[in-house]
């Protein structure tokens, strides 16, 4: 079946071409009709809230891309869940895509640290990377993409998302949203990309309004 990416309008972060800082860009993925309306991904006040409201077998997921890491070697990552009970079947997890393939860092791959407020922190090193393909696993190359997601039925409230020692936050757009898109500026956006100036302006207006 044809795969469809459903962009999150509310709380969708943006990364400009040439921006060195990493940022969270929430997304909802629906790969077939059984997942329609199932995933939810929002970011507010430092919390990435993810839901998969349909059965685990549905081809759907909710998560956030993490920009600004391409070309780096993976060294470490971590995230904190509202409680350890939100770890279900290795989800949420990081997908670390490198020049040699895709590696996973699932919440069930390490023993979490339980914090005083009841939250649970999951910390990973390069030794925890799990190869997604048929063994033997290749040596991880440099990063070409990173995301954190859930694809198992359930809910996750994730904070303190860190990759390679840098805590990730959502970039917010302020000021004249239209100005950033005019005079060809819409072409400079890399995540997400836009087909024209109008689409860029509309997206930024929604982003600022809903993230406030």
C-alpha positions, 0 to 999 in steps of 0.5 A: 500500500502507498505510504503516507506521511502525516505532518504534525501541524501543532508543535512542529519544529523547523530546522533552517539550512545551515543551522548547526543546532539540533532540534526535535521535529514531531511527526505522525506516520501512517502506513496503511488505513488501519493506522489512520487517526491512530498516532499523536505527536505533540511537544509542549513545555519540554515534553514530547507526548506520543500516542499510538491508539491503534493495535501494535500491528497497525503500520503507524508510529508517532515520534520526532526527528532530531535534526542537526546530527548528520555527519557525526559519529554516534556516542551516546543518547538518553531520554526520560519517561514519566514512568518505567511502565511507559516502556512497552516492547522496546518502545519508545526507541531511538532509530539511529540511521548511519551510512552503514544502515539503521540501528535501534536503541530501545527502552528495553535494551538497558536498565533505567535509572529510577529518579526521585520523582518516579520518572525513569531515565534510559541511557545508551552508549554505542555498545547498546546499538542493536543492528536492524538487519541480518547479522553480522552487524556492520560497524556503524558509520556516520549519522544520516538521520536520528528519530525517537518514536513509539510503534507499540500501542500505548503512550509515552511522555518523554523529556530530557532527550539527549543525543551525543551529549546535547539535549534536544528541544523544539525550535520555535519560530517568532517574529515575522513568520512570513518574512522567513519564507519570502524572497525564496526563503522557503527554499532554505528550509530542510526539515520540513521542506515546502513546495512554495512560499504560501505553504511555508507561511501557513506552516509557520503561522500554525507552528507559532500559534499552537506552540505558544 
